Amino acid sequence: MTEKDQITTVLEQVDKAGIAMLVTTEDDGRIVSRPMAVQEVAADHAIWFITRSTGDASQDSKGGQQVNVTLANKGFWASISGTGEVVRDDQRKREFWNAGTEAFFGEDASPEDPEIVLIRVQPQSAEYWDSPGAVATVVEVVKGKVTGKPANPGENETVQF
């Protein structure tokens, strides 16, 4: 698989997962993860989220901070490292606004609300694991035990964006 194919695979899985964990580092050094709804995976590979400006995710993602996006999706796992930034763009927020975002923020909220912001994560690298499924993985592990050779339960790759 080419590097371009690997990047495409990772980004397609982010899009399919719908929810990813956004991992940031707080000012005191603590690492914090929180589930975030993926709003878009853009053509430039950016991963977009929407949140409140008063929330930890936006506070920890300002100014190009290093962040991590992790996901698990039916036999696929990924850890994506990159930079995060808070974006204040009402037009973009309107593009992402739907019944789900309205339900999350409340019916009084709107894309024009200055407390609602976007987080844009620009990936730099990703490590991923792609397994053909639980049964195939068990078969590989049993085969490894019988033959004494290491099991090959799937693909594990690292890719640079």
Helices and strands as residue ranges (DSSP letters): H 3-17, E 19-25, E 31-37, E 40-41, E 47-52, H 56-60, E 65-72, E 76-87, H 90-96, H 99-105, E 116-130, H 134-147, E 155-160
